[in-house]
């Protein structure tokens, strides 16, 4: 059974192998996403290589 990840367009994700934080540009129904690296450039990556990033709560 596949784990359902909550990848959303505009959210941040972490590449499991490197720990790099990327921005999710597009999520496909076919098991991959298009992500943008902070260094620039959009890449397709399999969703199982991504981890969701918990956004810390902002306190005012």
Protein Blocks (a to p, Z undefined) as FASTA:
>chain_A
ZZdddddehiacddfklopacddfbdcfeopacdddfkgpaddddfklpccdddddddZZ
